[in-house]
Amino acid sequence: MSKEILEFLKKNGEKLDSEIAEAMGVSLANARTQLAELAAKGEIMACHSTRFDAKGKKIEGIKCRLAGFIPPAAPGRKSKSQLKLS
């Protein structure tokens, strides 16, 4: 299941643990166990997150993304500040 999670994060970017569990079709507890193992190996970055939806409902979870993965730059024109950094 770890490979599926890594592929999901590579394809979809940063996601909450609940979103990953739903996409993988597993329980939240099982997903958190797998995510903890991946974080311990250094394959993903994970941090605790608190969000509030439009109605003010508090949503807590673990936000995960691939470690060391930098997505490719989007095509199109770049601002002058981005050109100076390169």
Secondary structure as GFF3:
##gff-version 3
##sequence-region A 1 86
A	DSSP	alpha_helix	2	12	.	.	.	ID=ss1
A	DSSP	beta_strand	15	16	.	.	.	ID=ss2
A	DSSP	alpha_helix	17	24	.	.	.	ID=ss3
A	DSSP	alpha_helix	28	41	.	.	.	ID=ss4
A	DSSP	beta_strand	44	52	.	.	.	ID=ss5
A	DSSP	beta_strand	58	66	.	.	.	ID=ss6
A	DSSP	alpha_helix	80	85	.	.	.	ID=ss7
###
